[in-house]
Amino acid sequence: MIRPLRFFLLLLLALAMAACSQGQSATPTPSPVPTAAAAPTEVAAAASPTAGPEPLRQLFAPAPAAGQSLLGASQLDQLLADQGAALHSRLATSHGAAIEALCNDEASFVWLTAHGYLAAQARCPDLQLLFAVERVNAAAGPQEATTPGGVVAASAAVAPDAVRDYQAALSAVAASDEGRAALQAIGGWGEVRAAEDGLFDPLRAAIGAAGVADLVAWRGVSQPLRVGLVTDGGRIDDGSLNQGAYQGLLQAAADFDLDLNFIETVAPDDFERNIAAFANAGYDLIITVGPAMAQATQQAAEQHPAIRFVALDAAGEAGPANLQRILFREDQAGFLAGALAGQLSQSQTVGVVSGPETPAVRRYSAGFAQGVASVCPTCEVLTLTIDSADDPSRGRAAALSLTVQGADLIFGLGGATGSGALQGAAQDGAWVIGADRDAYQTAFDGGAVEGADRLLTSALKAADVAVYAAVADAVMGRPPGGLRQLDAASGGISLMPLRDAAAVPAAIQTKLQETWQALASGELDTGVDPISGELRP
């Protein structure tokens, strides 16, 4: 919850920023707080020390999931100059700025994503396609398997001889180790190869199937994508799923041109109202967090078919085509934590303390018990559930009641309640394992809270990765809807590296790695239903 004074100050700041941002109006929502201010249209690289004709301008659009370096742009300019092509490179802060510069002949050569190229082509069809380019280690989306990751295009105003000189110079530079290093530093760009427009026909077809009719006005390419996050009663720094979702949005905002806001829900009665605040303001993508919001999110998606909705960690029946549900295999993460706990426990008694029994908590708890049993059939798993995810005092008391019963390791789940359990058990001398996020940061404040030395690891689910992917889908125009479940194979769940590897014998570490590999390959099954969290017969 945002305190009144803090909120008032943030609201004043937001209004002031809006008044200065080239006439844009403030977002008409009751409580979202902007997370990023408008950036300048371009950032200039240092001019290359080349002599001769005035350098032509080269512009790089933002590269998703990759940092962009001014140093890399300067290095590339020098390498091109060594090949006889005088260029002055800049980094655009948005796809829209790059497209504007290309179509208005303000830049001679522009590097665009494949989607940005199609949007630019719709606006200025006489642009010149020079190269197809790929990003290093880029994972292709379902609609992009045969489509280049990006292009190098030239303005229609660039003379043919200048185009030929540039093509020859860039081909030579891209074939060198120094050139590849510079391209990767600029935005993760890798292979540069000849291209023809037909390569983009599959992407055009996918865009048409997605119902994107006006590429020039395509949100996220030519205009900022408006994204709203609604929490489920927790805060964006709760150390759990809300924080993970928010971190994913921050990363997406850094990589894409986003208008990003969030609402921290105070009470369940506010779910519908908070979602409606973004929907009525015309947001393009609304992300909600947690199973408690599943019904309200589905109703909003049905009422607003033109808006994309993502329900994070929310199972349910088949919904409308504009609603995507994202789940995690918490049973796999819990299984790994249990396999570690069962091998380390000296008392052969371990415990689980959690917040409310949501499907995710059931998956964690059941997976943990199955993991313990897989390595220690005689071990006992004690479980206590608290009816609030925001009650660290009760979480602490619950953990201490389990240690009194002989539990020498506690698995803490569920926001602040789980953090309280971890602190209480650790300060009582038990080993602890966190969940969702890195408990060393969320429960032990980076080591500042007593007991941090008793934290073994944390079972993670990559909410940030899931949310980032959902934003990328929207920006790239991929069809929404359906169920996506992230697991060990996709990197959606994992264990943090051991905080104190010396405390865990090498043989146990080896067994844990083998367990991880077996889960990821499908060779090992947890025995837990991946949706309900119930044990299979």
GIHU-V24139 format. One record per residue. RES is the residue in one letter. D_LAST is the distance of its C-alpha to the last C-alpha in Angstrom with 1 decimal. Layout:
# GIHU-V24139
res=<RES	RES>
d_last=<D_LAST	D_LAST>
This chain:
# GIHU-V24139
res=<M	I	R	P	L	R	F	F	L	L	L	L	L	A	L	A	M	A	A	C	S	Q	G	Q	S	A	T	P	T	P	S	P	V	P	T	A	A	A	A	P	T	E	V	A	A	A	A	S	P	T	A	G	P	E	P	L	R	Q	L	F	A	P	A	P	A	A	G	Q	S	L	L	G	A	S	Q	L	D	Q	L	L	A	D	Q	G	A	A	L	H	S	R	L	A	T	S	H	G	A	A	I	E	A	L	C	N	D	E	A	S	F	V	W	L	T	A	H	G	Y	L	A	A	Q	A	R	C	P	D	L	Q	L	L	F	A	V	E	R	V	N	A	A	A	G	P	Q	E	A	T	T	P	G	G	V	V	A	A	S	A	A	V	A	P	D	A	V	R	D	Y	Q	A	A	L	S	A	V	A	A	S	D	E	G	R	A	A	L	Q	A	I	G	G	W	G	E	V	R	A	A	E	D	G	L	F	D	P	L	R	A	A	I	G	A	A	G	V	A	D	L	V	A	W	R	G	V	S	Q	P	L	R	V	G	L	V	T	D	G	G	R	I	D	D	G	S	L	N	Q	G	A	Y	Q	G	L	L	Q	A	A	A	D	F	D	L	D	L	N	F	I	E	T	V	A	P	D	D	F	E	R	N	I	A	A	F	A	N	A	G	Y	D	L	I	I	T	V	G	P	A	M	A	Q	A	T	Q	Q	A	A	E	Q	H	P	A	I	R	F	V	A	L	D	A	A	G	E	A	G	P	A	N	L	Q	R	I	L	F	R	E	D	Q	A	G	F	L	A	G	A	L	A	G	Q	L	S	Q	S	Q	T	V	G	V	V	S	G	P	E	T	P	A	V	R	R	Y	S	A	G	F	A	Q	G	V	A	S	V	C	P	T	C	E	V	L	T	L	T	I	D	S	A	D	D	P	S	R	G	R	A	A	A	L	S	L	T	V	Q	G	A	D	L	I	F	G	L	G	G	A	T	G	S	G	A	L	Q	G	A	A	Q	D	G	A	W	V	I	G	A	D	R	D	A	Y	Q	T	A	F	D	G	G	A	V	E	G	A	D	R	L	L	T	S	A	L	K	A	A	D	V	A	V	Y	A	A	V	A	D	A	V	M	G	R	P	P	G	G	L	R	Q	L	D	A	A	S	G	G	I	S	L	M	P	L	R	D	A	A	A	V	P	A	A	I	Q	T	K	L	Q	E	T	W	Q	A	L	A	S	G	E	L	D	T	G	V	D	P	I	S	G	E	L	R	P>
d_last=<42.6	46.0	48.8	51.6	54.3	52.2	51.1	54.7	55.8	53.1	54.0	57.6	56.8	54.7	57.6	60.1	58.1	57.7	61.4	62.2	59.8	62.1	62.0	58.3	57.3	54.9	51.4	51.5	48.4	48.6	47.0	45.8	47.5	48.6	47.3	49.7	53.4	54.9	56.0	59.2	59.1	59.7	59.9	62.7	62.5	65.6	68.2	68.6	71.9	73.1	76.6	77.8	76.7	74.7	70.9	68.7	65.8	62.2	59.3	55.6	53.0	50.1	47.5	43.9	42.1	45.2	48.0	51.5	54.5	58.2	59.1	57.2	59.2	62.5	61.7	61.0	64.3	66.2	64.6	65.4	69.0	69.4	68.7	71.3	69.2	69.9	66.9	66.1	62.4	60.6	57.1	56.3	54.1	52.6	52.0	54.4	57.2	56.9	57.0	60.0	61.9	61.3	62.4	65.3	66.6	66.2	64.3	65.2	61.9	58.5	55.0	52.3	48.6	48.1	47.5	50.5	52.5	51.6	52.5	55.8	56.6	56.2	58.7	61.2	60.7	63.6	61.8	61.8	58.6	59.3	56.1	52.4	50.7	47.3	45.8	44.9	41.2	40.5	37.1	37.8	36.1	34.7	38.2	40.2	39.1	42.6	44.6	46.6	45.6	49.2	52.8	56.3	58.6	62.3	64.3	66.4	69.4	69.0	71.7	70.7	72.3	70.4	67.2	68.0	69.0	65.8	63.6	65.4	65.2	61.5	60.6	62.5	61.0	57.4	57.9	59.0	56.9	58.7	58.1	54.4	54.1	56.1	53.9	50.7	52.2	53.3	49.9	47.7	49.6	49.6	50.7	53.7	54.4	56.4	54.8	55.5	54.5	52.4	49.7	48.7	48.4	44.5	44.4	46.9	44.7	41.6	43.7	45.0	41.6	40.7	43.6	45.8	49.3	51.6	51.1	54.1	52.5	48.9	47.4	46.6	49.1	52.3	51.6	49.4	45.8	45.2	41.9	40.8	38.0	36.8	34.9	32.4	34.6	34.8	37.7	38.1	38.5	35.6	34.1	30.9	29.8	33.1	35.2	33.2	33.7	37.4	38.0	36.7	39.1	41.9	41.4	41.4	44.5	46.2	45.4	45.9	48.5	46.5	47.6	44.8	44.3	41.7	41.2	39.6	38.1	39.3	37.3	34.6	37.4	38.9	36.0	37.5	41.1	40.4	38.7	41.6	44.2	43.2	42.7	46.1	47.7	46.7	44.3	42.8	39.4	37.6	34.7	32.7	30.4	27.3	24.8	27.4	29.7	27.4	28.9	32.5	32.2	31.0	33.8	36.3	35.3	35.8	39.2	40.3	39.4	41.9	40.2	37.3	34.5	31.8	29.0	27.8	24.4	23.9	21.1	22.0	22.7	25.0	28.3	31.9	33.1	34.7	31.6	29.4	26.2	25.5	22.2	21.4	18.5	19.0	15.7	17.7	20.7	19.0	17.5	21.1	22.5	20.2	21.0	24.6	24.4	22.8	25.6	28.3	27.7	30.3	29.1	25.5	24.8	24.1	23.7	22.7	25.1	24.5	26.1	24.5	20.8	20.7	17.8	19.4	19.6	15.9	15.3	18.0	16.9	13.2	14.5	17.3	15.3	13.3	16.7	18.3	16.0	16.5	20.2	20.6	18.1	20.6	21.1	20.5	19.6	21.6	21.1	23.8	23.8	27.2	27.9	30.2	29.9	33.7	34.4	35.0	36.6	33.6	31.4	34.0	34.0	30.2	30.2	33.1	31.4	28.6	31.2	32.9	29.8	30.0	27.9	29.9	28.0	27.0	25.0	26.7	25.4	27.0	30.6	33.4	31.2	29.3	32.7	34.1	31.3	32.0	35.8	35.5	33.3	35.4	38.6	37.5	37.0	33.2	31.8	30.1	28.1	28.5	26.5	27.4	31.0	33.2	33.3	36.6	38.2	36.4	36.0	38.7	41.3	41.8	42.4	44.7	42.4	42.3	39.2	38.8	39.2	36.0	33.9	32.0	30.6	28.8	25.6	27.0	26.0	29.0	29.8	33.3	32.5	30.4	33.3	35.9	34.3	34.2	37.9	38.7	37.1	39.3	42.4	41.9	41.3	37.9	36.1	34.0	30.8	27.2	24.3	24.8	22.1	23.6	21.7	22.8	24.3	26.4	27.5	26.0	24.5	26.0	27.3	31.0	33.2	33.4	36.1	37.4	36.5	38.6	36.3	33.4	34.1	34.4	31.7	29.1	30.3	30.0	26.4	25.6	27.3	25.4	22.1	23.4	24.5	21.2	19.4	22.4	22.5	18.8	18.7	16.3	13.1	12.1	8.4	9.3	9.7	13.5	14.7	13.2	12.4	9.2	6.5	3.8	0.0>
